[in-house]
Structure formats: C-alpha cells, structure tokens
Amino acid sequence: MKNKLLIASTVTLGILLSFVFFVFYLIAFWARVVNIQFLVAITIVTNFILWLVSPCITDWVQKAFYKVRRVSFEEFKGLHSELAFFIEGACEKNRIKIPRLKIIEDSNPTAYCYGSYPNNARVVLSEGIFKYLNTEEQKAVVAHELGHIVNKDFIIMTIAVTLLQVLYEVYYHFLRQRRPRSSGSKKGDITPFIGAASYILYIVGSYLVLYLSRAREYLADRFSAVQTGNPDALSMALVKIAYGIASEVDTQSTQRLLASTRAMGIYDFKAAPVGTAYNPKGAPRDLTKVFLFDVFNPWAAVSEINSTHPLTGKRIRALSQYAKETARGSIFDFEKVVQEGKKLDIGRLYTDFFRGIIIYLLPFLTSLAGIMILMARPGSYPVFIILLGAGLLFQGLYKFTKSGDTPEQTTIFELMQDVYANPLKGRFVEIEGNVIGKADAGSYFGEDVKMQDKSGCLIYLNYESIIPILGNIFFGLGEAKKMLGERCKAIGWFRRSSYQVVDLDTIEVFGKTIKSYTKFWGIVTGLFLIVLGITLFLIRGYLLL
C-alpha cells in the first residue's frame, strides 16, 4: 500500500511539475515577460512561510472559533487511559514524537491532524468520537491520524497545493491582467494562450490533488489496520462517524468546523450515505447491499471525483481485503458484495448512466448549439433562449418521471440498497418517519428537513415553495421549524449520489398535506424560456415587417 502512495505521489507531483514547466516554456517563448518570475518566487516563498507558521495560525483560529482546547498527555491519560497507552506505544514503535493532543467540545464525531513536520504535529479529536465509538474504534481512528504523521503526506499535499497556486498566478497574470502589446511588435501575442493553458492545467491539477488526497487516506487506513491488528475497528468507526455526522443536530459553528477541516478530517462530511443506513439501537444490520452502490454504480465513481476522501464502501472493501490477507475474518463480507455484484444487470446500470450523463449535459449542449447559431447569425438570440429552455425542459421531464400513479411504499434502508439509484432520474416513493432536524445544519431559514424512519435510517427532504426564495424562507421560519419531532409522510423522488435526498411532491404532517413544487420548478423554468424565446422571435419578426 505504501508503494501505491509513493507511485501516486510521484505521478501527481511529477505531472504538476510538468504542468508548471510547460507554462514556463510558454513564458520563455513570449518575449516581454517582466515580473512573472518574481510573482512565482514570492508565491513559493509565501507558501513556505505559511507551511511553517500555519499550525500556529490554525491553533489560534480553532481556539477562538471552535472551542478547541489542548490537553496535556497526562491529562489525556487520566481521561482515556487505554487510548493514551495505545498512542504512546504506536509513537514509540514508529519513532515519532507523541503529537500535541486537542479536544473539540462538539458532538459531531470527527478527527484530524495537521502540522508542518512530524515533530510538531497535532491530533484533534471531537467529543463525538468518544460518544459514538468504543475504545477499539477510537484506537483505530487515532492510528489513522498517526498514519498521516508517519507517512508525512501533509508535506506532499503542501507542495502539490503550492504548484497549483503557481499555475493560478500565471493564469491570473497572463489572462486576467494582460496588457496590449505595442503596435510596433513583430511577435504575435500569445498571452491569452499562456493564460488559458495555465488555467486548464490548474483545473486538471486540482483533480490530481484530490486524487492524491484520496490515495493518502487509503494508506492511513492501512496503517491503522496494521497498528491495531483490527481492520474492522476502523471500518465500524467510519460507518459510525458517518452516522453521527448525519444524525447530530449541528450549529452553524460546527458546520463551519466540518467544512474547514474537510480535507484534513478522517471522513468527508459531505458524503455520508452508508452511515445513514447504520442502526445503532437495533440488531447489527447487514450493509452488504448498501455497499453495492459505492462499488458498482458508475455514478458513485463520478461523485467521488470531487471528494477529498474515497467512498466509504471502497475504504471498507480495502480494509476487509487486508483482514483477509492476514487470515482474520471480517464483519463485512465483501465476498458477498462481489457475489451480489455478479447478479446485477450491468447493461441497465451503464445504460441508465450514459443516458443520464446526456440528459445532465443537455442544457449545456442545447445552449452551445444556440451560441453557434448566434455566432453565425447575430441577432438570433431568441433561438438561443428556446434551445436552452428545451434542454432544461427535457431534463426536468426526465428527472420527475413516475412509474405509476401511486408512489411506491418503502423504507429508507430499502432505498439505500438500491444499486440502480442515481442522482438524476428519481424513483417515486412514499416513506414515513419523524422529522429530526433541519437538513442544512444550524440553518435558521432553511426549508429542507431531515427524516428518520422506523428502520433507523436518515434521509434529507427537499422542499420548494411556489414562490422562489422568499417562499422557502417563510416555510423555513414557519412550517419547517414546527415539523421538528413530528411524525410525517413524505412523497417524492428519491435520488442518490454522494448523498441521498427525496425531492418532495407532498409531505403530510399536522394532519394536513403540504404541497412542494420541486417538479413544478424543474419543468416550468424550461417552459418559460421556450415561451419567452418564441415571444421575442415573433416580436422581432413583427418589428422587421
């Protein structure tokens, strides 16, 4: 596994360096470069200084805004003696200094580490880690963070991000701040090309850095499994952390904390579907079919591209494979996942995927066709509006199709086992449960809510008012706030990617039915643009008579 990270790191940094050098070659070809070298040099120096002092800045920010407090190792030993002894032994074994330990007074289960080099590293644990995880799972989480320190991968990330910033500086200097060349110059002005090339490479490089971030998570997971000798402990910790993040009633402060530490944390808080299928109060639940989406659905791979962490199912698959290599049984039977995968209709999966991609891109493609027509025939902007509206209309009709007149009665857990689910085409369903909070953690005005049904699983309910923006605000202040803790029946379109949601058609609560206009706005926007375009076309034709 370490070789995989070495390869990933070498390839990523090598490609990023090649991007930077390519841009520099273009700059060298351009005769009138004056200050760009200084700009690049100052970017590198600034990042080096920030790399050295950023832990101190992070310390101050977290103490001031997130109630993060440092605890001495002796104090930590008094609070969590078994975990402290594990940290002491793991650090001694791997010849690193015991990191500075910090506690966040927050019930969201999260953990992360940071620092500029191994001997000044900090490990931060939230109170939620001790609330949701048992001692073995806590050890696994801390071992994961120690893995980042031992592997020194945060240094590699710093270098990668610096190279990205250099590319962005070149783009900004040559495209956004370019100056016109003197009329007497004989050389062609390739300034826009340099800027555009830098920006394209910056975008590509950003995805490479995300790939590198996911690779380092796999290695830290493997380190945890080796140190604890119990891969299942981290697997269960990942599931419980995801559940805790989804189920906790957050404040705006804790939501900011999760967002600001997203890349550093053990788990990407934006991707918690597997955790929402976990049932902490009932008998252990077979999550095999829940993992199928992460492993086999092509939409899962697409959703992972923008993530700092691998999908949970893929991380647990890697941990289960390690347990198999060490002849240790695993509570997560991925052999069963593979066998279930063999039964899938792969043709249906990929047909739905490629059709969905086309529908997803349809508004872009139709508007692009409109732009081409507009370039060929200036003044034909009504055609552009009509084509854009047509793309949005067909997309809306696809998203809100119904398989019948009545919704399918089901549970959230059953929906989470639907490997054919996707983020575009909805499945028309009916679910019942209790509203346990706002979907947007800590939001006072938010209109969307979070439901838990009898299976113990969680899902988000998306509401849209007939009056855009203002209607949603009033709903969030009124009805949505009153729903908290109430029993309700939700009817709408289920979708899943790195999250799961039901776009509401209606919600029954307080003995009345509340209408949601997600489908209405999904379709009427396209219709409005088509009508507007036709109207402008007719007016223009009338004026030309």
RODO-2510 file (C-alpha; in nm, 4 decimals, decimal comma):
residues 545
     n   res          X          Y          Z
     1     m     0,0000     0,0000     0,0000
     2     k     0,2883     0,2358     0,0784
     3     n     0,4245     0,1699    -0,2706
     4     k     0,0858     0,2743    -0,4118
     5     l     0,1018     0,6059    -0,2280
     6     l     0,4620     0,6549    -0,3415
     7     i     0,3565     0,5957    -0,7017
     8     a     0,0508     0,8206    -0,6633
     9     s     0,2579     1,0956    -0,5020
    10     t     0,5386     1,0729    -0,7587
    11     v     0,2986     1,0706    -1,0531
    12     t     0,0853     1,3550    -0,9173
    13     l     0,3752     1,5807    -0,8218
    14     g     0,5570     1,4935    -1,1444
    15     i     0,2577     1,5837    -1,3598
    16     l     0,2017     1,9062    -1,1661
    17     l     0,5689     1,9989    -1,2092
    18     s     0,5448     1,9242    -1,5803
    19     f     0,2396     2,1496    -1,5994
    20     v     0,4317     2,4305    -1,4328
    21     f     0,7398     2,3855    -1,6546
    22     f     0,5200     2,3746    -1,9646
    23     v     0,3740     2,7102    -1,8730
    24     f     0,7233     2,8477    -1,8051
    25     y     0,8351     2,7336    -2,1513
    26     l     0,5460     2,9293    -2,2991
    27     i     0,6502     3,2280    -2,0938
    28     a     1,0075     3,1977    -2,2198
    29     f     0,8716     3,1974    -2,5741
    30     w     0,6884     3,5163    -2,5011
    31     a     0,9473     3,7955    -2,5219
    32     r     0,8017     4,0580    -2,2938
    33     v     0,7829     3,8781    -1,9574
    34     v     0,8969     4,1145    -1,6833
    35     n     0,7519     4,0414    -1,3391
    36     i     0,6143     3,6882    -1,3572
    37     q     0,9341     3,5325    -1,2188
    38     f     0,9077     3,7463    -0,9103
    39     l     0,5388     3,6584    -0,8803
    40     v     0,6148     3,2845    -0,8881
    41     a     0,9088     3,3221    -0,6498
    42     i     0,7043     3,5155    -0,3966
    43     t     0,4251     3,2548    -0,4201
    44     i     0,6709     2,9762    -0,3344
    45     v     0,8345     3,1745    -0,0517
    46     t     0,4956     3,2736     0,0906
    47     n     0,3760     2,9127     0,0867
    48     f     0,6960     2,8002     0,2551
    49     i     0,6478     3,0547     0,5334
    50     l     0,2805     2,9638     0,5654
    51     w     0,3768     2,5956     0,5819
    52     l     0,5988     2,6740     0,8807
    53     v     0,3597     2,9046     1,0675
    54     s     0,0215     2,7641     0,9583
    55     p    -0,0025     2,5226     1,2560
    56     c     0,0186     2,8206     1,4919
    57     i    -0,2425     3,0101     1,2907
    58     t    -0,4686     2,7035     1,2892
    59     d    -0,4219     2,6692     1,6664
    60     w    -0,5401     3,0264     1,7199
    61     v    -0,8375     3,0010     1,4821
    62     q    -0,9614     2,6757     1,6345
    63     k    -0,9258     2,8014     1,9880
    64     a    -1,1024     3,1288     1,9088
    65     f    -1,3890     2,9953     1,6967
    66     y    -1,4350     2,6234     1,7639
    67     k    -1,3587     2,5839     2,1368
    68     v    -1,0655     2,3539     2,0684
    69     r    -0,8530     2,3078     2,3803
    70     r    -0,5137     2,1495     2,4174
    71     v    -0,4771     1,8744     2,6766
    72     s    -0,1504     1,7502     2,8177
    73     f    -0,0704     1,3845     2,7642
    74     e    -0,1021     1,3245     3,1381
    75     e    -0,4460     1,4832     3,1407
    76     f    -0,5465     1,2782     2,8360
    77     k    -0,4201     0,9637     3,0088
    78     g    -0,6467     1,0428     3,3026
    79     l    -0,9458     1,0844     3,0711
    80     h    -0,8799     0,7970     2,8311
    81     s    -0,6089     0,5770     2,9764
    82     e    -0,6327     0,2807     2,7374
    83     l    -0,6279     0,5075     2,4317
    84     a    -0,3342     0,7051     2,5746
    85     f    -0,1274     0,3896     2,6266
    86     f    -0,2033     0,2883     2,2677
    87     i    -0,0837     0,6281     2,1372
    88     e     0,2324     0,6033     2,3467
    89     g     0,3128     0,2553     2,2146
    90     a     0,2359     0,3391     1,8496
    91     c     0,4527     0,6524     1,8585
    92     e     0,7416     0,4658     2,0186
    93     k     0,7113     0,1840     1,7665
    94     n     0,7174     0,4246     1,4723
    95     r     0,9823     0,6521     1,6252
    96     i     0,7795     0,9692     1,6248
    97     k     0,7145     1,2194     1,8988
    98     i     0,3764     1,1974     2,0716
    99     p     0,1700     1,4636     1,8920
   100     r     0,0037     1,7504     2,0727
   101     l    -0,3464     1,6352     2,1626
   102     k    -0,6527     1,8583     2,1354
   103     i    -1,0202     1,8119     2,2146
   104     i    -1,3132     1,9829     2,0385
   105     e    -1,6188     2,0371     2,2552
   106     d    -1,8546     1,9182     1,9826
   107     s    -2,0716     1,6080     1,9466
   108     n    -2,0021     1,5655     1,5759
   109     p    -1,7607     1,2717     1,5536
   110     t    -1,4519     1,3937     1,3712
   111     a    -1,0748     1,3636     1,3946
   112     y    -0,7887     1,5186     1,2029
   113     c    -0,4221     1,6069     1,2252
   114     y    -0,2081     1,8921     1,0973
   115     g     0,1403     2,0328     1,1276
   116     s     0,4388     2,1347     0,9177
   117     y     0,6580     1,8339     1,0064
   118     p     0,6109     1,5177     1,2188
   119     n     0,7564     1,6519     1,5436
   120     n     0,5163     1,9471     1,5635
   121     a     0,2041     1,7570     1,4538
   122     r    -0,1291     1,7995     1,6304
   123     v    -0,4052     1,5380     1,6584
   124     v    -0,7545     1,6754     1,7214
   125     l    -1,0434     1,4635     1,8449
   126     s    -1,4002     1,5786     1,8967
   127     e    -1,6123     1,4729     2,1929
   128     g    -1,8304     1,2949     1,9368
   129     i    -1,5520     1,0400     1,8796
   130     f    -1,5881     0,9302     2,2416
   131     k    -1,9688     0,9485     2,2229
   132     y    -2,0184     0,7274     1,9170
   133     l    -1,7153     0,4955     1,9145
   134     n    -1,5974     0,2267     2,1536
   135     t    -1,2353     0,2091     2,2700
   136     e    -1,1141    -0,0184     1,9886
   137     e    -1,2715     0,2101     1,7296
   138     q    -1,1157     0,5143     1,8977
   139     k    -0,7741     0,3482     1,8705
   140     a    -0,8336     0,2822     1,5029
   141     v    -0,9242     0,6478     1,4393
   142     v    -0,6186     0,7794     1,6257
   143     a    -0,3979     0,5279     1,4426
   144     h    -0,5337     0,6617     1,1134
   145     e    -0,4263     1,0140     1,2126
   146     l    -0,0866     0,8876     1,3276
   147     g    -0,0555     0,7258     0,9857
   148     h    -0,0732     1,0686     0,8224
   149     i     0,2074     1,1863     1,0521
   150     v     0,4294     0,8829     0,9925
   151     n     0,3720     0,8988     0,6158
   152     k     0,4403     1,2757     0,6125
   153     d     0,1692     1,3072     0,3488
   154     f     0,0622     1,6536     0,4650
   155     i     0,4015     1,7805     0,3412
   156     i     0,3356     1,6298    -0,0029
   157     m    -0,0072     1,7964    -0,0071
   158     t     0,1518     2,1317     0,0762
   159     i     0,3915     2,1018    -0,2198
   160     a     0,1079     1,9976    -0,4529
   161     v    -0,1123     2,2889    -0,3467
   162     t     0,1804     2,5309    -0,3925
   163     l     0,2299     2,4108    -0,7505
   164     l    -0,1407     2,4660    -0,8128
   165     q    -0,1147     2,8191    -0,6796
   166     v     0,1778     2,8896    -0,9139
   167     l    -0,0360     2,7804    -1,2096
   168     y    -0,3197     3,0026    -1,0932
   169     e    -0,0882     3,3006    -1,0519
   170     v     0,0380     3,2542    -1,4085
   171     y    -0,3219     3,2310    -1,5364
   172     y    -0,4232     3,5453    -1,3494
   173     h    -0,1180     3,7415    -1,4650
   174     f    -0,1392     3,6473    -1,8316
   175     l    -0,5149     3,6260    -1,8914
   176     r    -0,6792     3,8500    -1,6337
   177     q    -0,4094     4,1171    -1,6148
   178     r    -0,2667     4,1071    -1,9652
   179     r    -0,1620     4,4295    -2,1289
   180     p    -0,1915     4,5098    -2,5006
   181     r     0,1320     4,4743    -2,6966
   182     s     0,2750     4,7782    -2,8721
   183     s     0,1705     4,8150    -3,2308
   184     g     0,5360     4,8018    -3,3383
   185     s     0,5912     4,4498    -3,2065
   186     k     0,6517     4,1873    -3,4730
   187     k     0,5790     3,8919    -3,2472
   188     g     0,2330     3,7503    -3,2157
   189     d     0,0609     3,7968    -2,8847
   190     i     0,0233     3,4514    -2,7305
   191     t    -0,0597     3,5950    -2,3882
   192     p    -0,4193     3,4659    -2,3916
   193     f    -0,2941     3,1199    -2,4866
   194     i    -0,0485     3,1131    -2,1940
   195     g    -0,3196     3,2236    -1,9545
   196     a    -0,5761     2,9779    -2,0900
   197     a    -0,3262     2,6898    -2,0843
   198     s    -0,2327     2,7723    -1,7237
   199     y    -0,5973     2,7762    -1,6180
   200     i    -0,6753     2,4451    -1,7898
   201     l    -0,3731     2,2833    -1,6244
   202     y    -0,4770     2,4368    -1,2915
   203     i    -0,8209     2,2705    -1,3209
   204     v    -0,6690     1,9349    -1,4192
   205     g    -0,4136     1,9691    -1,1389
   206     s    -0,6905     2,0337    -0,8860
   207     y    -0,8414     1,6944    -0,9647
   208     l    -0,4988     1,5325    -0,9397
   209     v    -0,4586     1,6803    -0,5923
   210     l    -0,7985     1,5386    -0,4947
   211     y    -0,6822     1,2005    -0,6261
   212     l    -0,3657     1,2303    -0,4174
   213     s    -0,5772     1,3183    -0,1125
   214     r    -0,7822     1,0010    -0,1596
   215     a    -0,4664     0,7920    -0,2049
   216     r    -0,3219     0,9151     0,1247
   217     e    -0,6464     0,8213     0,3024
   218     y    -0,6118     0,4618     0,1819
   219     l    -0,2567     0,4477     0,3169
   220     a    -0,3568     0,5946     0,6538
   221     d    -0,6376     0,3367     0,6712
   222     r    -0,3861     0,0591     0,6064
   223     f    -0,1533     0,1998     0,8744
   224     s    -0,4417     0,1941     1,1227
   225     a    -0,5250    -0,1666     1,0369
   226     v    -0,1606    -0,2722     1,0876
   227     q    -0,1155    -0,0842     1,4157
   228     t    -0,4384    -0,2060     1,5739
   229     g    -0,4388    -0,5517     1,4137
   230     n    -0,8124    -0,4995     1,3757
   231     p    -0,9231    -0,3609     1,0361
   232     d    -1,2883    -0,3994     1,1350
   233     a    -1,2445    -0,1430     1,4114
   234     l    -1,1740     0,1314     1,1588
   235     s    -1,4461     0,0008     0,9248
   236     m    -1,7057     0,0284     1,2013
   237     a    -1,5629     0,3658     1,3057
   238     l    -1,6139     0,5010     0,9527
   239     v    -1,9754     0,3846     0,9499
   240     k    -2,0454     0,5262     1,2962
   241     i    -1,8734     0,8574     1,2194
   242     a    -2,0881     0,8928     0,9077
   243     y    -2,3990     0,8148     1,1116
   244     g    -2,3010     1,0578     1,3863
   245     i    -2,2349     1,3420     1,1422
   246     a    -2,5717     1,2821     0,9731
   247     s    -2,7722     1,2445     1,2949
   248     e    -2,6254     1,5209     1,5094
   249     v    -2,8196     1,8455     1,5371
   250     d    -2,5438     2,0858     1,4402
   251     t    -2,4929     2,4524     1,4935
   252     q    -2,3557     2,6881     1,2313
   253     s    -2,0254     2,6844     1,4200
   254     t    -1,9876     2,3072     1,3998
   255     q    -2,0915     2,3062     1,0350
   256     r    -1,8143     2,5568     0,9636
   257     l    -1,5724     2,3375     1,1574
   258     l    -1,6581     2,0316     0,9480
   259     a    -1,6295     2,2353     0,6277
   260     s    -1,2991     2,3998     0,7207
   261     t    -1,1394     2,0665     0,8192
   262     r    -1,2953     1,8663     0,5351
   263     a    -0,9645     1,7850     0,3647
   264     m    -0,7866     1,7062     0,6935
   265     g    -1,0619     1,5040     0,8615
   266     i    -1,0873     1,1267     0,8724
   267     y    -1,4171     1,1479     0,6847
   268     d    -1,5647     1,3771     0,4208
   269     f    -1,8768     1,5102     0,5937
   270     k    -2,0412     1,5741     0,2542
   271     a    -2,0512     1,2025     0,1724
   272     a    -2,2283     1,0053     0,4442
   273     p    -2,4861     0,7757     0,2758
   274     v    -2,3539     0,4486     0,4220
   275     g    -2,3608     0,5922     0,7730
   276     t    -2,7233     0,6948     0,7404
   277     a    -2,8108     0,3258     0,6874
   278     y    -2,6498     0,2277     1,0189
   279     n    -2,8853     0,1365     1,3052
   280     p    -2,7165     0,1902     1,6452
   281     k    -3,0175     0,0821     1,8526
   282     g    -3,1236    -0,2380     1,6780
   283     a    -2,9545    -0,5646     1,5930
   284     p    -2,6412    -0,5463     1,3727
   285     r    -2,7578    -0,4742     1,0210
   286     d    -2,6279    -0,6344     0,7027
   287     l    -2,4950    -0,3420     0,4995
   288     t    -2,3790    -0,5596     0,2096
   289     k    -2,6329    -0,4266    -0,0399
   290     v    -2,5774    -0,0695     0,0778
   291     f    -2,2106    -0,1035    -0,0280
   292     l    -2,3125    -0,2165    -0,3777
   293     f    -2,3752     0,1410    -0,4914
   294     d    -2,0254     0,2582    -0,3895
   295     v    -1,8557    -0,0385    -0,5546
   296     f    -2,0550    -0,0975    -0,8753
   297     n    -2,2629     0,2075    -0,9689
   298     p    -2,0767     0,4360    -1,2175
   299     w    -2,2487     0,7393    -1,0642
   300     a    -2,0566     0,6653    -0,7423
   301     a    -1,7243     0,6972    -0,9266
   302     v    -1,8385     1,0311    -1,0710
   303     s    -1,9412     1,1609    -0,7276
   304     e    -1,6019     1,0580    -0,5858
   305     i    -1,4076     1,2730    -0,8337
   306     n    -1,4785     1,5903    -0,6343
   307     s    -1,4243     1,4267    -0,2957
   308     t    -1,1213     1,4571    -0,0704
   309     h    -1,1862     1,1028     0,0580
   310     p    -1,2656     0,7694    -0,1079
   311     l    -1,6229     0,6454    -0,0845
   312     t    -1,6903     0,4637     0,2414
   313     g    -1,7739     0,1372     0,0699
   314     k    -1,4413     0,1379    -0,1131
   315     r    -1,2463     0,2141     0,2045
   316     i    -1,4170    -0,0695     0,3901
   317     r    -1,3549    -0,3021     0,0950
   318     a    -0,9811    -0,2256     0,1194
   319     l    -0,9831    -0,2838     0,4955
   320     s    -1,1730    -0,6111     0,4540
   321     q    -0,9198    -0,7224     0,1939
   322     y    -0,6395    -0,6549     0,4418
   323     a    -0,8239    -0,8607     0,7052
   324     k    -0,8449    -1,1425     0,4515
   325     e    -0,4701    -1,1159     0,3763
   326     t    -0,3913    -1,1571     0,7454
   327     a    -0,6269    -1,4558     0,7754
   328     r    -0,8509    -1,2547     1,0051
   329     g    -1,2250    -1,2685     0,9499
   330     s    -1,4178    -0,9508     0,8800
   331     i    -1,7661    -0,8488     0,9888
   332     f    -1,8089    -0,7003     0,6424
   333     d    -1,8241    -0,9847     0,3949
   334     f    -1,7120    -0,8336     0,0648
   335     e    -1,7125    -1,1749    -0,0939
   336     k    -2,0880    -1,1478    -0,0548
   337     v    -2,0766    -0,7989    -0,2098
   338     v    -1,8886    -0,9421    -0,5088
   339     q    -2,1400    -1,2257    -0,5426
   340     e    -2,4290    -0,9781    -0,5243
   341     g    -2,2496    -0,7688    -0,7845
   342     k    -2,2395    -1,0616    -1,0256
   343     k    -2,6204    -1,0735    -1,0143
   344     l    -2,6565    -0,7106    -1,1205
   345     d    -2,7868    -0,6056    -1,4587
   346     i    -2,4681    -0,4281    -1,5710
   347     g    -2,6308    -0,3327    -1,9000
   348     r    -2,9060    -0,1476    -1,7132
   349     l    -2,6536     0,0232    -1,4840
   350     y    -2,4469     0,1652    -1,7677
   351     t    -2,7405     0,2360    -1,9994
   352     d    -2,9008     0,4442    -1,7249
   353     f    -2,5653     0,6091    -1,6546
   354     f    -2,4841     0,7133    -2,0113
   355     r    -2,8422     0,8241    -2,0725
   356     g    -2,8274     1,0240    -1,7503
   357     i    -2,4987     1,1897    -1,8498
   358     i    -2,6516     1,3011    -2,1795
   359     i    -2,9615     1,4372    -2,0038
   360     y    -2,7420     1,6072    -1,7441
   361     l    -2,5412     1,7813    -2,0177
   362     l    -2,8438     1,8514    -2,2371
   363     p    -2,8996     2,2175    -2,1296
   364     f    -2,5296     2,2837    -2,1894
   365     l    -2,5354     2,1133    -2,5305
   366     t    -2,8510     2,2916    -2,6479
   367     s    -2,7226     2,6295    -2,5274
   368     l    -2,3905     2,5591    -2,7034
   369     a    -2,5833     2,4948    -3,0240
   370     g    -2,7644     2,8230    -2,9651
   371     i    -2,4355     3,0084    -2,9247
   372     m    -2,3068     2,8636    -3,2526
   373     i    -2,6234     2,9777    -3,4293
   374     l    -2,5899     3,3175    -3,2644
   375     m    -2,2312     3,3483    -3,3882
   376     a    -2,3342     3,2521    -3,7401
   377     r    -2,6417     3,4761    -3,7376
   378     p    -2,6034     3,7670    -3,4940
   379     g    -2,9357     3,8740    -3,3519
   380     s    -3,0806     3,5214    -3,3344
   381     y    -3,0784     3,5299    -2,9531
   382     p    -3,4431     3,4072    -2,9333
   383     v    -3,3240     3,0773    -3,0841
   384     f    -3,0574     3,0519    -2,8135
   385     i    -3,3225     3,1059    -2,5427
   386     i    -3,5550     2,8475    -2,6993
   387     l    -3,2803     2,5853    -2,7233
   388     l    -3,1697     2,6408    -2,3638
   389     g    -3,5315     2,6131    -2,2482
   390     a    -3,5769     2,2911    -2,4458
   391     g    -3,2724     2,1365    -2,2786
   392     l    -3,3972     2,2310    -1,9323
   393     l    -3,7490     2,1066    -2,0118
   394     f    -3,6359     1,7624    -2,1293
   395     q    -3,4051     1,7357    -1,8276
   396     g    -3,6912     1,8225    -1,5908
   397     l    -3,9275     1,5716    -1,7516
   398     y    -3,6605     1,3009    -1,7193
   399     k    -3,5880     1,3801    -1,3552
   400     f    -3,9504     1,3748    -1,2429
   401     t    -4,0943     1,0729    -1,4213
   402     k    -4,3359     0,8409    -1,2392
   403     s    -4,3514     0,4638    -1,2793
   404     g    -4,7235     0,4743    -1,1852
   405     d    -4,9987     0,6910    -1,0460
   406     t    -4,9240     0,5899    -0,6877
   407     p    -4,5851     0,6126    -0,5127
   408     e    -4,4006     0,3010    -0,4024
   409     q    -4,4272     0,2493    -0,0254
   410     t    -4,0819     0,1687     0,1102
   411     t    -3,8234     0,2387     0,3804
   412     i    -3,5057     0,4435     0,3721
   413     f    -3,2956     0,1310     0,4332
   414     e    -3,4514    -0,0377     0,1305
   415     l    -3,3824     0,2728    -0,0791
   416     m    -3,0188     0,2719     0,0339
   417     q    -2,9879    -0,0837    -0,1017
   418     d    -3,0986     0,0253    -0,4497
   419     v    -2,7815    -0,0133    -0,6538
   420     y    -2,9615     0,1281    -0,9602
   421     a    -3,0363     0,4611    -0,7915
   422     n    -2,8844     0,7717    -0,9445
   423     p    -2,8690     1,1466    -0,8802
   424     l    -3,0722     1,2416    -1,1875
   425     k    -3,3682     1,0122    -1,2558
   426     g    -3,5849     0,9943    -0,9446
   427     r    -3,7655     0,6945    -0,8013
   428     f    -4,1216     0,7944    -0,6988
   429     v    -4,1622     0,6752    -0,3382
   430     e    -4,3543     0,7184    -0,0146
   431     i    -4,1772     0,6975     0,3231
   432     e    -4,2911     0,7628     0,6800
   433     g    -4,0918     0,8743     0,9812
   434     n    -4,0096     1,1574     1,2176
   435     v    -3,8539     1,4912     1,1294
   436     i    -3,5407     1,5143     1,3459
   437     g    -3,3831     1,8381     1,2270
   438     k    -3,3014     2,0809     0,9500
   439     a    -3,1115     1,9398     0,6522
   440     d    -2,8821     2,2413     0,6488
   441     a    -2,7222     2,2117     0,9916
   442     g    -2,7743     2,5155     1,2104
   443     s    -2,9780     2,6947     0,9420
   444     y    -3,2459     2,9262     1,0807
   445     f    -3,4080     2,9961     0,7439
   446     g    -3,3542     2,6544     0,5807
   447     e    -3,6662     2,4957     0,4316
   448     d    -3,5277     2,1401     0,3906
   449     v    -3,5510     1,8878     0,6744
   450     k    -3,4012     1,5562     0,7836
   451     m    -3,6193     1,2470     0,8430
   452     q    -3,5603     0,9216     1,0320
   453     d    -3,7941     0,6271     0,9669
   454     k    -3,8699     0,3031     1,1529
   455     s    -3,5591     0,1376     1,0065
   456     g    -3,3489     0,3938     1,1962
   457     c    -3,2067     0,5349     0,8722
   458     l    -3,1853     0,9019     0,7783
   459     i    -3,2650     1,0967     0,4625
   460     y    -3,2981     1,4592     0,3547
   461     l    -3,6270     1,6021     0,2266
   462     n    -3,6033     1,8816    -0,0304
   463     y    -3,8924     2,1309    -0,0319
   464     e    -3,9576     2,4064    -0,2866
   465     s    -4,2196     2,6789    -0,2481
   466     i    -4,4376     2,8093    -0,5320
   467     i    -4,2718     3,1457    -0,4587
   468     p    -3,8962     3,1187    -0,5193
   469     i    -3,6533     3,2155    -0,2399
   470     l    -3,8971     3,4229    -0,0318
   471     g    -4,1485     3,1382    -0,0053
   472     n    -3,8719     2,8993     0,1017
   473     i    -3,7559     3,1425     0,3703
   474     f    -4,1065     3,1755     0,5144
   475     f    -4,1504     2,7963     0,5055
   476     g    -3,8180     2,7505     0,6856
   477     l    -3,9182     3,0011     0,9553
   478     g    -4,2678     2,8566     0,9947
   479     e    -4,3735     2,5066     0,8893
   480     a    -4,0263     2,3511     0,8752
   481     k    -3,9468     2,4717     1,2257
   482     k    -4,2776     2,3360     1,3618
   483     m    -4,2153     1,9946     1,2000
   484     l    -3,9187     1,9122     1,4247
   485     g    -4,0018     1,5974     1,6215
   486     e    -4,3293     1,5432     1,4341
   487     r    -4,4477     1,2326     1,2525
   488     c    -4,4824     1,2785     0,8769
   489     k    -4,5350     1,1026     0,5450
   490     a    -4,3144     1,2145     0,2566
   491     i    -4,3940     1,1512    -0,1104
   492     g    -4,1431     1,2426    -0,3774
   493     w    -3,8480     1,1409    -0,5956
   494     f    -3,5557     0,9582    -0,4338
   495     r    -3,2056     1,0298    -0,5679
   496     r    -2,8607     0,9179    -0,4580
   497     s    -2,5003     1,0075    -0,5328
   498     s    -2,2589     1,1017    -0,2524
   499     y    -2,5720     1,1916    -0,0545
   500     q    -2,9364     1,0825    -0,0587
   501     v    -3,2438     1,3019    -0,0887
   502     v    -3,6154     1,2935    -0,1632
   503     d    -3,7347     1,5843    -0,3772
   504     l    -4,0763     1,6341    -0,2221
   505     d    -4,4056     1,6234    -0,4083
   506     t    -4,6099     1,6391    -0,0861
   507     i    -4,5491     1,5978     0,2838
   508     e    -4,8271     1,5041     0,5269
   509     v    -4,7806     1,6473     0,8770
   510     f    -5,0047     1,8050     1,1443
   511     g    -5,2989     1,6205     0,9818
   512     k    -5,2673     1,8204     0,6588
   513     t    -5,0944     1,7821     0,3235
   514     i    -4,8338     2,0397     0,2231
   515     k    -4,7553     2,0692    -0,1468
   516     s    -4,3951     2,1041    -0,2665
   517     y    -4,3098     2,2438    -0,6098
   518     t    -3,9803     2,0720    -0,6898
   519     k    -4,1302     1,9128    -1,0033
   520     f    -4,3066     2,2358    -1,0990
   521     w    -3,9868     2,4403    -1,0965
   522     g    -3,7920     2,1564    -1,2560
   523     i    -4,0211     2,1758    -1,5604
   524     v    -4,1670     2,5276    -1,5715
   525     t    -3,8266     2,7000    -1,5980
   526     g    -3,7652     2,5338    -1,9329
   527     l    -4,1220     2,6072    -2,0494
   528     f    -4,0868     2,9717    -1,9500
   529     l    -3,7668     3,0107    -2,1528
   530     i    -3,9241     2,8433    -2,4573
   531     v    -4,2284     3,0738    -2,4409
   532     l    -4,0034     3,3748    -2,3841
   533     g    -3,7853     3,2828    -2,6824
   534     i    -4,0866     3,2298    -2,9119
   535     t    -4,2383     3,5599    -2,7960
   536     l    -3,9158     3,7501    -2,8662
   537     f    -3,8882     3,5763    -3,2026
   538     l    -4,2413     3,6837    -3,3000
   539     i    -4,1858     4,0408    -3,1744
   540     r    -3,8593     4,0649    -3,3670
   541     g    -4,0278     3,9310    -3,6802
   542     y    -4,3137     4,1802    -3,6404
   543     l    -4,0715     4,4719    -3,5995
   544     l    -3,8857     4,3707    -3,9149
   545     l    -4,2062     4,3808    -4,1228
***
